[in-house]
Amino acid sequence: MTHTRIAYMPLATYPEAIADEAIRATAAFAASLECTLQVTTFAVDLPQVSSALGNLLLDVPGLVRAAEEKSKAECLRLKDLVHGAAGSRLNVDCTIRTVVLGAGLDAAAAEARYYDLAVLPWSGETVAAQDMTQSVVFGSGRPAILVPPSARPAPLDHIAIAWDASRVAARALGDALPLLAEGGVISVLTVRDEKPLSGSNLADALASSLVKRGFNATPLETTLGKQTIAEALQDLALSNGAQLLAMGGFGHSRIRDFVLGGATKGILTQLRLPILLSH
């Protein structure tokens, strides 16, 4: 039986939308995964604020209506943008959902649970991108791929896994393997002097296990030197031709804040290639 992989892309419109180039890059990346793309654009429903004094100074209800109409118009524009970026390469289903102010992030995390993975346009300068990433990665239970504007579509025939033998790293590996093209390559990355590891030759051990399972896997180790852990992992992945870096993500969803390991936090602020995060 043939299964259809469906990726989910949530797009907020209030108070700001993600930059168009990041959305285009994400749609093109989804096409390279040979999947169907489910897009939800979120329009905002703002609470009505009434103040006799305030209404004398400003047309508060009018400002609220204008913000809501702008959000709805942005939903329609983003729908056209995604369809234009996808072209004939990608089957896209785009819906518009209206949510009350502050409810869009939880709604996106809940919707993501119905799909194979989430693809998230990324911008380190856009708060909306950071908030959506946090909510989906830590709230959906599904893998999420952060896609920077610099990403270029190509068959996914080389992935890198940041490996420290932890539970979340194993989860990231399991989530990434189904995305690898037939006959593709896996680079197993470890950074030796960043933190104490649970054993020696971890990269070799995982690569050997993957080879026994029929994968083409190579262990790669590096040291930090003067780099951050984020720079070291991405440099190692990019220099060896990887198109995706998979790694575990850490967070504390109860306070809805990033409490991250150094590698995850650094990569989120300095994204140079698509990153698959599993939590």
QUISUL-V540637 format. One record per residue. N is the residue number from 1. RES is the residue in one small letter. SS is DSSP state (hx for helix, st for strand, lp for the rest). OMEGA is omega in degrees with one decimal (999 if undefined). D_CENTER is the distance of its C-alpha to the mean C-alpha in Angstrom with 2 decimals. Layout:
BEGIN
n=N res=RES ss=SS omega=OMEGA d_center=D_CENTER
n=N res=RES ss=SS omega=OMEGA d_center=D_CENTER
END
This chain:
BEGIN
n=1 res=m ss=lp omega=-179.5 d_center=28.73
n=2 res=t ss=lp omega=179.2 d_center=25.88
n=3 res=h ss=lp omega=177.2 d_center=22.54
n=4 res=t ss=lp omega=175.9 d_center=20.05
n=5 res=r ss=lp omega=179.9 d_center=16.36
n=6 res=i ss=st omega=175.1 d_center=14.53
n=7 res=a ss=st omega=-176.0 d_center=10.90
n=8 res=y ss=st omega=178.2 d_center=10.12
n=9 res=m ss=st omega=175.6 d_center=8.99
n=10 res=p ss=st omega=-178.9 d_center=10.33
n=11 res=l ss=st omega=175.8 d_center=11.93
n=12 res=a ss=st omega=178.7 d_center=14.07
n=13 res=t ss=lp omega=-177.2 d_center=17.34
n=14 res=y ss=lp omega=2.9 d_center=19.07
n=15 res=p ss=lp omega=178.8 d_center=19.92
n=16 res=e ss=lp omega=175.5 d_center=17.90
n=17 res=a ss=lp omega=174.3 d_center=15.54
n=18 res=i ss=lp omega=179.5 d_center=12.78
n=19 res=a ss=lp omega=-177.2 d_center=14.68
n=20 res=d ss=hx omega=-175.8 d_center=15.75
n=21 res=e ss=hx omega=177.2 d_center=15.03
n=22 res=a ss=hx omega=178.5 d_center=11.25
n=23 res=i ss=hx omega=177.5 d_center=11.56
n=24 res=r ss=hx omega=-179.8 d_center=14.00
n=25 res=a ss=hx omega=-178.5 d_center=12.06
n=26 res=t ss=hx omega=176.8 d_center=9.20
n=27 res=a ss=hx omega=178.8 d_center=12.19
n=28 res=a ss=hx omega=178.4 d_center=13.94
n=29 res=f ss=hx omega=177.8 d_center=11.35
n=30 res=a ss=hx omega=178.0 d_center=11.36
n=31 res=a ss=hx omega=-179.8 d_center=15.11
n=32 res=s ss=hx omega=176.8 d_center=15.24
n=33 res=l ss=lp omega=-179.8 d_center=13.99
n=34 res=e ss=lp omega=-179.3 d_center=17.06
n=35 res=c ss=lp omega=168.8 d_center=15.65
n=36 res=t ss=st omega=-177.4 d_center=16.35
n=37 res=l ss=st omega=174.2 d_center=13.94
n=38 res=q ss=st omega=-178.0 d_center=14.40
n=39 res=v ss=st omega=170.3 d_center=13.74
n=40 res=t ss=st omega=172.1 d_center=14.89
n=41 res=t ss=st omega=-174.5 d_center=15.98
n=42 res=f ss=st omega=171.7 d_center=17.30
n=43 res=a ss=st omega=-174.0 d_center=20.75
n=44 res=v ss=st omega=172.9 d_center=22.25
n=45 res=d ss=st omega=-174.0 d_center=25.56
n=46 res=l ss=lp omega=177.9 d_center=27.14
n=47 res=p ss=lp omega=177.0 d_center=29.96
n=48 res=q ss=lp omega=179.9 d_center=33.42
n=49 res=v ss=lp omega=-177.1 d_center=34.98
n=50 res=s ss=lp omega=177.2 d_center=38.76
n=51 res=s ss=lp omega=-177.9 d_center=41.00
n=52 res=a ss=hx omega=180.0 d_center=44.46
n=53 res=l ss=hx omega=-179.6 d_center=44.47
n=54 res=g ss=hx omega=-178.6 d_center=40.93
n=55 res=n ss=hx omega=175.2 d_center=41.71
n=56 res=l ss=hx omega=-178.1 d_center=44.74
n=57 res=l ss=hx omega=-178.0 d_center=42.70
n=58 res=l ss=lp omega=174.0 d_center=39.60
n=59 res=d ss=lp omega=-175.2 d_center=38.89
n=60 res=v ss=hx omega=177.5 d_center=36.18
n=61 res=p ss=hx omega=178.3 d_center=35.93
n=62 res=g ss=hx omega=177.1 d_center=35.76
n=63 res=l ss=hx omega=178.3 d_center=32.91
n=64 res=v ss=hx omega=179.8 d_center=30.97
n=65 res=r ss=hx omega=-179.3 d_center=31.68
n=66 res=a ss=hx omega=178.9 d_center=30.70
n=67 res=a ss=hx omega=178.6 d_center=27.28
n=68 res=e ss=hx omega=179.3 d_center=26.71
n=69 res=e ss=hx omega=176.9 d_center=27.95
n=70 res=k ss=hx omega=178.6 d_center=25.77
n=71 res=s ss=hx omega=178.9 d_center=22.66
n=72 res=k ss=hx omega=178.5 d_center=23.95
n=73 res=a ss=hx omega=178.3 d_center=24.75
n=74 res=e ss=hx omega=175.9 d_center=21.29
n=75 res=c ss=hx omega=-179.8 d_center=19.96
n=76 res=l ss=hx omega=179.8 d_center=22.44
n=77 res=r ss=hx omega=179.8 d_center=21.66
n=78 res=l ss=hx omega=176.0 d_center=17.92
n=79 res=k ss=hx omega=178.5 d_center=18.99
n=80 res=d ss=hx omega=179.8 d_center=21.30
n=81 res=l ss=hx omega=-179.2 d_center=18.84
n=82 res=v ss=hx omega=179.8 d_center=16.42
n=83 res=h ss=hx omega=178.7 d_center=19.54
n=84 res=g ss=hx omega=179.1 d_center=20.91
n=85 res=a ss=hx omega=-178.2 d_center=17.97
n=86 res=a ss=hx omega=-177.0 d_center=17.89
n=87 res=g ss=lp omega=-179.4 d_center=21.67
n=88 res=s ss=lp omega=-174.8 d_center=23.34
n=89 res=r ss=lp omega=-168.6 d_center=20.79
n=90 res=l ss=lp omega=174.7 d_center=18.46
n=91 res=n ss=lp omega=-174.7 d_center=19.59
n=92 res=v ss=st omega=171.5 d_center=17.95
n=93 res=d ss=st omega=-174.1 d_center=18.86
n=94 res=c ss=st omega=178.2 d_center=18.23
n=95 res=t ss=st omega=176.6 d_center=19.53
n=96 res=i ss=st omega=-179.1 d_center=20.31
n=97 res=r ss=st omega=178.0 d_center=20.44
n=98 res=t ss=st omega=-178.6 d_center=22.44
n=99 res=v ss=st omega=176.7 d_center=21.74
n=100 res=v ss=st omega=-178.4 d_center=23.72
n=101 res=l ss=lp omega=178.2 d_center=22.63
n=102 res=g ss=lp omega=-175.9 d_center=20.17
n=103 res=a ss=lp omega=-174.5 d_center=19.40
n=104 res=g ss=hx omega=-177.1 d_center=16.39
n=105 res=l ss=hx omega=177.9 d_center=13.79
n=106 res=d ss=hx omega=178.8 d_center=15.62
n=107 res=a ss=hx omega=179.2 d_center=16.13
n=108 res=a ss=hx omega=178.9 d_center=12.50
n=109 res=a ss=hx omega=-179.9 d_center=12.01
n=110 res=a ss=hx omega=179.1 d_center=15.28
n=111 res=e ss=hx omega=-176.7 d_center=14.62
n=112 res=a ss=hx omega=-178.3 d_center=11.51
n=113 res=r ss=lp omega=-177.4 d_center=14.09
n=114 res=y ss=lp omega=-175.2 d_center=16.00
n=115 res=y ss=lp omega=-175.5 d_center=13.73
n=116 res=d ss=lp omega=-179.1 d_center=12.84
n=117 res=l ss=st omega=173.5 d_center=9.06
n=118 res=a ss=st omega=172.1 d_center=6.40
n=119 res=v ss=st omega=-169.8 d_center=4.97
n=120 res=l ss=st omega=173.2 d_center=3.91
n=121 res=p ss=st omega=-173.3 d_center=6.62
n=122 res=w ss=st omega=169.8 d_center=6.99
n=123 res=s ss=lp omega=179.8 d_center=10.51
n=124 res=g ss=lp omega=-179.0 d_center=12.04
n=125 res=e ss=lp omega=-175.1 d_center=15.03
n=126 res=t ss=lp omega=-179.2 d_center=13.81
n=127 res=v ss=hx omega=-179.5 d_center=14.16
n=128 res=a ss=hx omega=179.0 d_center=12.73
n=129 res=a ss=hx omega=-179.0 d_center=9.22
n=130 res=q ss=hx omega=179.7 d_center=9.71
n=131 res=d ss=hx omega=-179.6 d_center=11.29
n=132 res=m ss=hx omega=177.9 d_center=8.87
n=133 res=t ss=hx omega=-179.7 d_center=6.08
n=134 res=q ss=hx omega=-176.2 d_center=9.22
n=135 res=s ss=hx omega=-175.7 d_center=10.55
n=136 res=v ss=hx omega=-179.0 d_center=8.17
n=137 res=v ss=hx omega=-172.9 d_center=7.48
n=138 res=f ss=hx omega=-175.4 d_center=11.19
n=139 res=g ss=hx omega=-172.9 d_center=12.73
n=140 res=s ss=lp omega=-173.3 d_center=11.80
n=141 res=g ss=lp omega=179.6 d_center=12.85
n=142 res=r ss=lp omega=175.8 d_center=10.55
n=143 res=p ss=st omega=179.1 d_center=8.10
n=144 res=a ss=st omega=177.7 d_center=4.38
n=145 res=i ss=st omega=175.8 d_center=3.29
n=146 res=l ss=st omega=-174.6 d_center=2.63
n=147 res=v ss=st omega=177.8 d_center=5.97
n=148 res=p ss=st omega=178.4 d_center=8.98
n=149 res=p ss=lp omega=-177.7 d_center=12.13
n=150 res=s ss=lp omega=-177.2 d_center=13.97
n=151 res=a ss=lp omega=179.4 d_center=12.32
n=152 res=r ss=lp omega=-178.2 d_center=15.16
n=153 res=p ss=lp omega=177.6 d_center=15.36
n=154 res=a ss=lp omega=174.7 d_center=17.33
n=155 res=p ss=lp omega=-175.1 d_center=18.02
n=156 res=l ss=lp omega=-176.2 d_center=15.90
n=157 res=d ss=lp omega=176.1 d_center=19.01
n=158 res=h ss=st omega=176.6 d_center=18.07
n=159 res=i ss=st omega=175.1 d_center=15.42
n=160 res=a ss=st omega=177.3 d_center=15.79
n=161 res=i ss=st omega=174.6 d_center=15.53
n=162 res=a ss=st omega=-166.6 d_center=16.04
n=163 res=w ss=lp omega=172.4 d_center=18.93
n=164 res=d ss=lp omega=177.8 d_center=20.97
n=165 res=a ss=lp omega=179.6 d_center=22.21
n=166 res=s ss=lp omega=178.0 d_center=20.58
n=167 res=r ss=hx omega=-176.6 d_center=19.60
n=168 res=v ss=hx omega=175.5 d_center=15.88
n=169 res=a ss=hx omega=176.9 d_center=16.10
n=170 res=a ss=hx omega=177.0 d_center=17.99
n=171 res=r ss=hx omega=179.2 d_center=15.48
n=172 res=a ss=hx omega=177.7 d_center=12.73
n=173 res=l ss=hx omega=-180.0 d_center=15.50
n=174 res=g ss=hx omega=178.9 d_center=16.40
n=175 res=d ss=hx omega=-175.8 d_center=13.02
n=176 res=a ss=hx omega=-173.8 d_center=12.82
n=177 res=l ss=hx omega=179.7 d_center=16.51
n=178 res=p ss=lp omega=-179.1 d_center=16.63
n=179 res=l ss=lp omega=-176.1 d_center=14.43
n=180 res=l ss=lp omega=177.8 d_center=16.96
n=181 res=a ss=lp omega=179.6 d_center=19.60
n=182 res=e ss=lp omega=180.0 d_center=23.15
n=183 res=g ss=lp omega=-177.0 d_center=24.82
n=184 res=g ss=lp omega=-173.3 d_center=21.76
n=185 res=v ss=st omega=175.2 d_center=21.67
n=186 res=i ss=st omega=172.4 d_center=19.97
n=187 res=s ss=st omega=179.2 d_center=20.31
n=188 res=v ss=st omega=-172.0 d_center=20.55
n=189 res=l ss=st omega=169.3 d_center=20.05
n=190 res=t ss=st omega=175.9 d_center=21.89
n=191 res=v ss=st omega=-166.2 d_center=22.92
n=192 res=r ss=lp omega=-171.3 d_center=26.40
n=193 res=d ss=lp omega=-179.3 d_center=27.32
n=194 res=e ss=lp omega=179.2 d_center=24.29
n=195 res=k ss=lp omega=176.8 d_center=25.14
n=196 res=p ss=lp omega=178.5 d_center=27.53
n=197 res=l ss=lp omega=-172.4 d_center=26.38
n=198 res=s ss=lp omega=179.3 d_center=27.77
n=199 res=g ss=lp omega=178.5 d_center=29.82
n=200 res=s ss=lp omega=176.7 d_center=30.77
n=201 res=n ss=lp omega=-178.7 d_center=29.59
n=202 res=l ss=hx omega=-179.6 d_center=26.34
n=203 res=a ss=hx omega=178.9 d_center=24.78
n=204 res=d ss=hx omega=-178.1 d_center=28.02
n=205 res=a ss=hx omega=179.5 d_center=28.12
n=206 res=l ss=hx omega=179.3 d_center=24.71
n=207 res=a ss=hx omega=178.5 d_center=25.41
n=208 res=s ss=hx omega=178.2 d_center=28.81
n=209 res=s ss=hx omega=180.0 d_center=27.49
n=210 res=l ss=hx omega=178.1 d_center=25.11
n=211 res=v ss=hx omega=178.0 d_center=28.06
n=212 res=k ss=hx omega=-180.0 d_center=30.21
n=213 res=r ss=lp omega=174.9 d_center=27.77
n=214 res=g ss=lp omega=179.2 d_center=28.06
n=215 res=f ss=lp omega=174.2 d_center=25.06
n=216 res=n ss=st omega=-173.1 d_center=25.55
n=217 res=a ss=st omega=-178.9 d_center=24.27
n=218 res=t ss=st omega=175.9 d_center=25.21
n=219 res=p ss=st omega=178.2 d_center=25.12
n=220 res=l ss=st omega=177.7 d_center=24.37
n=221 res=e ss=st omega=177.1 d_center=25.27
n=222 res=t ss=st omega=173.5 d_center=25.29
n=223 res=t ss=lp omega=-174.9 d_center=26.43
n=224 res=l ss=lp omega=-171.1 d_center=25.16
n=225 res=g ss=lp omega=178.4 d_center=28.22
n=226 res=k ss=lp omega=-179.0 d_center=27.49
n=227 res=q ss=lp omega=166.2 d_center=23.73
n=228 res=t ss=lp omega=177.7 d_center=21.11
n=229 res=i ss=hx omega=178.7 d_center=19.26
n=230 res=a ss=hx omega=178.4 d_center=16.07
n=231 res=e ss=hx omega=-177.3 d_center=18.31
n=232 res=a ss=hx omega=-179.5 d_center=20.06
n=233 res=l ss=hx omega=-177.8 d_center=17.20
n=234 res=q ss=hx omega=176.3 d_center=15.69
n=235 res=d ss=hx omega=-178.9 d_center=19.28
n=236 res=l ss=hx omega=178.7 d_center=20.23
n=237 res=a ss=hx omega=-176.4 d_center=17.40
n=238 res=l ss=hx omega=-178.1 d_center=18.03
n=239 res=s ss=hx omega=178.5 d_center=21.78
n=240 res=n ss=lp omega=171.6 d_center=21.91
n=241 res=g ss=lp omega=179.7 d_center=20.09
n=242 res=a ss=lp omega=178.9 d_center=16.83
n=243 res=q ss=lp omega=-178.8 d_center=14.21
n=244 res=l ss=st omega=173.9 d_center=11.37
n=245 res=l ss=st omega=179.8 d_center=11.37
n=246 res=a ss=st omega=-179.7 d_center=10.81
n=247 res=m ss=st omega=176.8 d_center=11.61
n=248 res=g ss=st omega=177.5 d_center=12.31
n=249 res=g ss=lp omega=-179.2 d_center=11.09
n=250 res=f ss=lp omega=177.9 d_center=13.97
n=251 res=g ss=lp omega=178.5 d_center=14.60
n=252 res=h ss=st omega=-170.8 d_center=17.43
n=253 res=s ss=lp omega=-176.7 d_center=16.47
n=254 res=r ss=lp omega=177.8 d_center=20.11
n=255 res=i ss=lp omega=175.8 d_center=20.24
n=256 res=r ss=lp omega=-179.6 d_center=16.66
n=257 res=d ss=st omega=176.8 d_center=16.38
n=258 res=f ss=lp omega=169.5 d_center=14.70
n=259 res=v ss=lp omega=-163.2 d_center=17.18
n=260 res=l ss=lp omega=165.9 d_center=15.48
n=261 res=g ss=lp omega=-174.6 d_center=16.96
n=262 res=g ss=hx omega=-177.5 d_center=17.64
n=263 res=a ss=hx omega=-178.0 d_center=15.40
n=264 res=t ss=hx omega=-177.5 d_center=12.16
n=265 res=k ss=hx omega=-179.5 d_center=13.41
n=266 res=g ss=hx omega=-178.9 d_center=14.61
n=267 res=i ss=hx omega=179.0 d_center=11.62
n=268 res=l ss=hx omega=-179.7 d_center=9.62
n=269 res=t ss=hx omega=-176.0 d_center=12.69
n=270 res=q ss=lp omega=-172.5 d_center=13.46
n=271 res=l ss=lp omega=-178.6 d_center=10.61
n=272 res=r ss=lp omega=174.7 d_center=12.70
n=273 res=l ss=lp omega=178.5 d_center=10.97
n=274 res=p ss=st omega=-177.6 d_center=7.77
n=275 res=i ss=st omega=173.1 d_center=6.73
n=276 res=l ss=st omega=177.5 d_center=6.48
n=277 res=l ss=st omega=175.7 d_center=6.98
n=278 res=s ss=st omega=-179.1 d_center=9.75
n=279 res=h ss=lp omega=999 d_center=11.90
END
